[in-house]
Structure formats: structure tokens, C-alpha cells
């Protein structure tokens, strides 16, 4: 699978206007595919594949948390999204883990403090699957389902059913 669905998901969640956040996460799928093509067994390139995969998971997680934030506007999902955005600046898988571990309590707070409606539950389930994904194929499946979900969600701010005076 190419990164077309990933790009569509980003556009669906962040809109067509490029933001610094969407600009950071847009190339992550392509970067993983490039690392996979260049990988050679037993070489440092395997570390690069792992690093690029972790960054893609971060990008997908950020996108899902943005969707969750847009649905409910809760502070916990925004804080966790910001933490994952900070982790994107890391230069290795170990550095990503260190950044995430410093504020690991935010993951628990997201699950305990979040008022969950049916749509938010679906987004949260996809986010959890993203955290547990261990292959590009699993991530591809999550991206596809997230795009389908994002396209079907209705946000209160998107439509104003009240008549204009």
C-alpha cells in the first residue's frame, strides 16, 4: 500500500491548510517505505526501519488524538498529542521511549478521565491499536479504518442547523 490513505487521513483530520503539525507528520509513511526499500539484513538500516516505523506510529497516534480532541475538546487528548509531537523530535527509538516514559501517566489519564461517546470510543480503540501495532500491515489496516471513521464523523461545528435570521 502506498501512503495515499495516510495522506487522505491527515487531510481529513487536519484540513487542507498545512499546519506545522501536519507538515511534520505528512512524510512519515513515505519515510518508512523508503527505509524498507533501502534496508539490508544485518546492517544499521534495520535500526532505521524500526525508527521510521515508530515515527509513523507517532504520526498516526497524533492524528487520532487530534480527531479525538476535535470530537470532545478534552485536555487529556491534547496533552497526549503534544507529548507524541515532542517525541517526533527524538533521533532514535530509545529517545522516543524516554520522552514518552517521562509522561506515561497521560495515557492512563486519557482512559480514565475521558468522557466517551460512541464516536470517541471508536477513535480511542484505533489509538490503542496504534500503540500495539507491530507491523506496517497492521498500521495500514488502522490507517484505512481511521480514514473511514474520520470521513463518517460529524462535528457540531461543521454544520449549523439553525436558520439564519
C-alpha positions as CSV (number, residue, x, y, z in Angstrom):
1,X,0.0,0.0,0.0
2,X,1.3,3.4,-0.8
3,X,0.9,6.4,1.5
4,X,-2.2,7.7,-0.3
5,X,-4.6,6.7,2.5
6,X,-2.3,8.1,5.2
7,X,-2.3,11.4,3.3
8,X,-6.1,11.4,3.0
9,X,-6.4,10.7,6.7
10,X,-4.2,13.6,7.5
11,X,-6.1,15.9,5.2
12,X,-9.4,14.7,6.6
13,X,-8.4,15.4,10.2
14,X,-6.2,18.5,9.8
15,X,-7.9,20.0,6.7
16,X,-6.3,21.1,3.5
17,X,-4.4,24.1,5.0
18,X,-0.9,22.9,6.0
19,X,0.0,23.4,9.7
20,X,3.3,22.9,11.3
21,X,2.0,19.7,12.8
22,X,0.5,18.3,9.6
23,X,3.8,19.2,7.8
24,X,5.7,17.2,10.4
25,X,3.7,14.0,10.1
26,X,2.9,14.1,6.4
27,X,6.2,12.5,5.2
28,X,6.3,9.7,7.9
29,X,4.7,7.0,5.8
30,X,6.9,7.8,2.8
31,X,10.0,7.8,5.1
32,X,9.1,4.3,6.3
33,X,8.6,2.9,2.8
34,X,12.0,4.4,1.8
35,X,13.7,2.9,4.8
36,X,12.1,-0.5,4.0
37,X,13.4,-0.4,0.4
38,X,16.9,0.5,1.4
39,X,17.1,-2.0,4.3
40,X,19.8,-4.6,4.2
41,X,19.8,-7.6,6.6
42,X,22.3,-7.3,9.5
43,X,23.1,-3.6,8.9
44,X,22.3,-0.4,10.6
45,X,19.4,0.1,8.2
46,X,17.3,-2.3,10.3
47,X,17.5,0.3,13.1
48,X,16.4,2.9,10.6
49,X,13.4,0.8,9.7
50,X,12.5,0.5,13.4
51,X,12.9,4.2,13.9
52,X,10.8,5.1,10.9
53,X,8.1,2.7,12.0
54,X,8.0,4.2,15.4
55,X,7.7,7.7,13.9
56,X,4.8,6.5,11.7
57,X,3.0,5.1,14.7
58,X,3.6,8.5,16.4
59,X,2.1,10.3,13.4
60,X,-0.9,8.0,13.3
61,X,-1.3,8.4,17.1
62,X,-1.1,12.2,16.8
63,X,-3.7,12.2,14.0
64,X,-6.1,10.0,16.0
65,X,-5.6,12.2,19.1
66,X,-6.4,15.3,17.1
67,X,-9.6,13.6,15.9
68,X,-10.4,12.8,19.5
69,X,-9.7,16.3,20.6
70,X,-11.9,17.7,17.8
71,X,-14.7,15.4,18.9
72,X,-14.6,16.2,22.6
73,X,-12.2,19.0,23.1
74,X,-10.8,17.4,26.2
75,X,-7.4,18.5,27.6
76,X,-6.0,15.0,28.1
77,X,-6.1,14.0,24.4
78,X,-4.5,17.4,23.5
79,X,-1.7,16.9,26.1
80,X,-1.0,13.4,24.9
81,X,-1.0,14.6,21.3
82,X,1.6,17.3,22.3
83,X,3.7,14.7,24.1
84,X,3.7,12.5,21.0
85,X,4.6,15.5,18.9
86,X,7.6,16.2,21.2
87,X,8.6,12.6,20.7
88,X,8.8,13.1,17.0
89,X,11.8,15.3,17.6
90,X,13.8,12.3,19.0
91,X,16.6,10.9,17.0
92,X,16.2,7.2,18.0
93,X,13.7,4.7,19.2
94,X,15.3,4.8,22.6
95,X,14.9,8.6,22.8
96,X,11.3,8.3,21.7
97,X,10.7,5.8,24.5
98,X,12.4,8.1,27.0
99,X,10.3,11.1,26.1
100,X,7.1,9.0,26.3
101,X,8.0,7.4,29.6
102,X,8.5,10.7,31.3
103,X,4.8,11.4,31.0
104,X,3.4,7.9,30.6
105,X,0.7,8.9,33.2
106,X,-1.0,10.9,30.4
107,X,-2.0,7.6,28.7
108,X,-3.8,6.4,31.8
109,X,-5.4,9.8,32.3
110,X,-6.7,9.7,28.8
111,X,-8.6,6.5,29.5
112,X,-9.8,7.3,33.0
113,X,-10.8,11.0,32.6
114,X,-12.3,10.9,29.1
115,X,-16.0,11.3,28.7
116,X,-16.5,8.8,25.9
117,X,-19.3,8.8,23.4
118,X,-19.7,6.1,20.6
119,X,-17.5,8.0,18.1
120,X,-14.8,8.8,20.7
121,X,-14.8,5.1,21.7
122,X,-14.0,4.1,18.1
123,X,-11.2,6.7,17.8
124,X,-9.8,5.6,21.2
125,X,-9.9,1.9,20.1
126,X,-7.9,2.8,17.0
127,X,-5.5,4.8,19.0
128,X,-4.9,1.8,21.3
129,X,-4.4,-0.5,18.3
130,X,-1.8,2.0,17.0
131,X,0.1,1.8,20.3
132,X,0.1,-2.0,19.9
133,X,0.8,-2.2,16.2
134,X,4.0,-4.2,15.4
135,X,4.0,-4.2,11.6
136,X,3.4,-2.0,8.6
137,X,0.5,-4.2,7.6
138,X,-1.2,-3.6,10.9
139,X,-0.6,0.1,10.6
140,X,-2.0,0.1,7.1
141,X,-5.2,-1.5,8.4
142,X,-5.5,1.1,11.2
143,X,-5.0,3.9,8.7
144,X,-7.7,2.6,6.4
145,X,-10.2,2.2,9.2
146,X,-9.3,5.6,10.7
147,X,-9.9,7.3,7.4
148,X,-13.3,5.6,7.0
149,X,-14.2,6.7,10.6
150,X,-12.9,10.2,10.1
151,X,-15.0,10.6,6.9
152,X,-18.1,9.4,8.7
153,X,-17.8,11.6,11.8
154,X,-20.0,14.6,12.2
155,X,-18.7,17.5,14.2
156,X,-21.1,20.0,15.7
157,X,-19.1,23.0,14.4
158,X,-19.2,21.7,10.8
159,X,-22.9,22.1,10.4
160,X,-25.2,24.7,11.9
161,X,-28.7,23.6,11.5
162,X,-30.2,26.7,13.0
163,X,-31.9,29.0,10.5
164,X,-30.2,32.3,9.7
165,X,-32.0,35.4,10.7
